[in-house]
Amino acid sequence: MKYCLWVVILVTVGCSSNRYFIVRHAEKIIMTKDSANMMANNPPLSEAGKERAFVLRDELKGKHIGYIFSTNTLRTISTVQPLNELKKNRQIQLYSPAKDSLLPFINRLKAISKGNVLIAGHSNTVDDIVNALCGEVKIPGDLKESEYDKLFIVKRKGKKMVFEQKKYGHPSSSGK
């Protein structure tokens, strides 16, 4: 009987799995000459972006998201805010998108053993996060400036990482 209990415990611990959902922020307002000075580095979401943020919420609301991470920009925070509002008493945790902060951030993510994780990043950081979590190149480079509809999923299965890519919401517009 004790042997069976130990086997169950070892299998349960060894088969720990959680998922990391990684997205680029939703569509941002396109800057004009007048607005460029005001919000050059921190534009808010456009109407299409706000809609995409709610689609993301609906896509992930049943996925047991225990942690939400975002860079400290209006567009990333606004992308995850609708889901965060469903998760009462949760706080969006901020992280730095700087290259020298990536390894400590990835180690922090990998230390999460319970609950799924949503991470909102940028066109030039999503690939770095996914590839670092997977331990190999899954996304060969930065996302195109016009790509907003990709949802990357990295699932931990024991010590192995399994990668999946999906699309969500309306297809991204092309040509920008």
C-alpha positions, 0 to 999 in steps of 0.5 A, a space after each residue: 500500500 505504501 509503495 502505491 502511494 509513493 508511485 502516485 506521488 512521484 507520478 503526480 510531481 513528475 507530471 506537473 504541467 502548466 502552460 504559458 500563453 504568450 501574446 504580443 500586445 493588441 493593436 495600438 493607435 497609429 501615431 500622427 504628427 500631432 499625437 507623436 510627441 504626446 505618446 511616441 513611446 507609449 501609445 494606447 490600444 486602438 479600437 481594434 486592439 481593445 476588441 482583441 483584448 476582450 477576445 483574448 479574455 474570452 479565449 483564456 477565461 477558462 484556462 486557469 490563469 494564475 499569473 499575468 505578466 506585462 511590460 509597463 506600457 499602456 498597450 501591454 497592460 490594456 491587452 491583459 486588463 480584461 482577463 485580469 478583471 475576471 481574476 479578482 484580487 490578482 495583480 498584473 506583474 510587471 517585467 522588463 523587456 530589456 535583453 539583460 532582464 530576460 534570463 531572470 524573468 524566464 527563471 521566474 516563470 519556470 519557477 511557477 509550478 502551479 497555475 497557468 501564465 499569461 505574458 504580454 510582450 512586444 513584436 521584438 520580445 515575444 520570440 525571445 520569451 518563447 524561445 527561452 522557455 522552450 530552450 530552443 528556437 521555435 520563433 526564428 525572429 521578431 514578429 512583423 509589425 502588423 502581426 497581432 493575432 498570434 497566441 503562443 502556448 508553451 506547455 510544460 510536461 514534466 521536464 519537457 516543453 511543448 510548443 503550439 501556435 494559434 491565432 485568435 481574434 480577427 486576422 491581423 491586417 497586412 502590409 504595415 
